[in-house]
Amino acid sequence: MIKAVMVMNTQGKSRLAKFYEYLSVEKQQELIRGVFSVLCSRAENVSNFIDAESIFGQDSRLVYKHFATLYFVFVFDSSENELAVLDLIQDVLPSVFVETLDKCFQNVCELDIVFNYSKIHTILDEMVFGGQVVETSSSEIMKAVEEISKLEAASNAISLIPKSASGWRSR
C-alpha cells in the first residue's frame, strides 16, 4: 500500500503532500522534514530507493525521482510483493505522474503545482486511490481529468438564479 505521495522543491518546501492514513498535521510536517533531510543529503549517483523505517515506521520504503527543482516522493509499505511494488513505483508512477503533469501544463514547473493545486490532486486521485494504484496509463488519466474539467466548467456555467428573477433585481 502506498502510504504517502509528496512533491517538494529543493529547498524543502512542500508543494504537494497526500497521506493515505490519518496523521496529525504536526506529524505530517515532521515526516516531510524528515524525508527532505534524507533526500538533500544523498549523492546524485546513489539509488533512488531508501529504507524509510526511521521516518515512517516498520516496513516502510521510499522511492523518489528528482526532476529540475522538484522531488517526487512515494512512500509505501511491504504488505504487498516488495519487488512488484518497487518495479511499479520505479518504472511507472513517478514517470506517469510527471508525464501526465507535462501533458496538462506543457513542461510542468513548480508554479504549475502551486497555482493548480486542485488539478494536481485530481491527477493523483486518478492514479492512486486509498493507497492503492488504480491507473498507470497517462492517456487514461488525461481522459478522466479532461472529463472532470468539462463537468466543472458546465457546473460553473449553471446560474442558480433564474433569468426571470435576475431581471427583477435590476428594476
C-alpha positions in Angstrom: 0.0 0.0 0.0 1.2 3.5 -0.7 1.4 5.5 2.5 2.2 8.9 1.1 2.9 10.9 -2.1 4.9 14.1 -1.7 6.3 16.7 -4.1 8.8 19.2 -2.6 11.2 21.6 -4.0 15.0 21.5 -3.5 14.7 24.0 -0.6 12.3 21.6 1.3 9.0 23.5 0.7 6.2 21.0 0.3 4.2 21.6 -2.9 2.0 18.5 -2.5 1.6 16.1 0.3 -1.0 13.4 0.3 -1.1 10.8 3.1 -3.2 7.7 2.8 -3.6 7.1 6.5 -4.6 9.6 9.2 -1.8 11.6 10.7 -2.0 14.9 12.5 -0.8 18.0 10.6 2.2 18.2 13.0 3.2 14.6 12.3 2.8 15.2 8.6 5.1 18.2 8.7 7.6 16.2 10.8 7.6 13.4 8.2 8.0 15.9 5.3 11.0 17.5 7.1 12.5 14.0 7.7 12.1 13.0 4.1 13.7 16.2 2.9 16.6 15.9 5.3 17.3 12.4 3.9 16.9 13.5 0.2 19.1 16.6 0.4 21.9 14.7 2.0 22.0 12.0 -0.7 24.6 12.0 -3.5 23.3 12.2 -7.1 24.7 8.8 -8.1 23.0 6.6 -5.5 19.9 4.5 -5.7 16.5 6.2 -5.6 15.2 3.6 -3.1 15.5 4.3 0.6 14.5 2.3 3.7 12.2 4.7 5.4 11.7 2.8 8.7 13.4 5.5 10.7 10.9 8.1 9.3 7.7 6.2 8.6 7.9 3.2 10.8 8.4 -0.5 10.3 8.3 -1.9 6.8 8.4 1.4 5.1 10.2 2.1 1.8 10.6 5.3 -0.1 11.4 5.9 -3.8 12.0 9.3 -5.3 12.7 11.0 -8.6 14.4 14.3 -8.9 13.2 16.4 -11.8 14.5 20.0 -12.2 13.8 21.7 -8.9 11.3 19.1 -7.6 11.5 15.8 -5.7 8.6 13.4 -6.4 8.4 11.0 -3.5 6.3 7.9 -3.0 6.3 6.1 0.4 4.9 2.5 0.6 4.9 -0.4 2.9 5.9 -4.1 2.4 2.4 -5.5 2.7 2.5 -6.4 -1.0 5.1 -8.1 -3.0 8.1 -5.8 -2.5 9.7 -6.4 -5.9 6.5 -5.8 -7.7 5.8 -2.6 -5.8 9.4 -1.4 -6.3 9.2 -2.2 -10.0 5.8 -0.5 -10.3 6.9 2.7 -8.5 10.3 3.0 -10.0 9.3 2.4 -13.6 5.7 3.7 -13.7 4.3 6.0 -11.0 6.8 8.9 -10.9 7.2 8.8 -14.6 3.4 8.6 -15.3 2.7 11.3 -12.8 5.3 13.7 -14.3 4.3 12.8 -17.8 0.6 13.5 -17.1 1.6 16.8 -15.4 3.6 17.7 -18.5 0.6 16.9 -20.8 -1.6 19.1 -18.6 0.7 22.0 -18.2 3.2 21.8 -21.2 6.5 21.3 -19.3 5.3 21.4 -15.7 7.1 23.6 -13.3 6.9 24.3 -9.6 4.5 27.3 -10.2 2.1 25.0 -12.1 1.8 22.8 -9.0 1.4 25.8 -6.7 -1.3 27.5 -8.7 -3.2 24.4 -9.9 -3.4 22.5 -6.6 -6.8 21.0 -7.2 -5.9 19.8 -10.6 -2.8 18.1 -9.3 -4.8 16.3 -6.7 -7.3 15.2 -9.3 -4.5 13.7 -11.4 -3.1 12.0 -8.3 -6.5 10.7 -7.3 -6.9 9.2 -10.8 -3.6 7.3 -10.2 -3.8 6.3 -6.5 -6.9 5.9 -4.5 -6.9 5.0 -0.9 -3.3 4.0 -1.1 -3.9 1.6 -4.0 -2.7 2.1 -7.6 -5.8 2.3 -9.8 -4.4 3.6 -13.1 -1.0 3.7 -14.7 -1.9 4.9 -18.2 -1.1 8.5 -18.7 -3.6 8.8 -21.6 -6.4 7.3 -19.5 -5.6 9.7 -16.6 -5.7 12.6 -19.0 -9.2 11.5 -20.4 -10.5 11.4 -16.8 -9.1 14.7 -15.9 -10.5 16.3 -19.1 -13.9 14.9 -18.3 -13.8 16.3 -14.8 -12.7 19.7 -16.1 -15.7 19.6 -18.5 -18.1 18.8 -15.7 -16.6 21.6 -13.6 -16.9 24.1 -16.4 -20.5 23.0 -17.0 -21.4 23.3 -13.3 -19.8 26.8 -13.1 -21.9 27.9 -16.1 -25.2 27.0 -14.4 -26.8 30.0 -12.9 -28.6 29.4 -9.6 -30.9 32.5 -10.1 -33.5 32.1 -12.9 -33.3 34.7 -15.6 -36.8 36.0 -14.8 -35.7 36.6 -11.2 -32.4 38.3 -12.1 -34.4 40.8 -14.3 -36.5 41.7 -11.3 -33.4 42.8 -9.3 -32.4 45.4 -11.9 -35.8 47.2 -11.8 
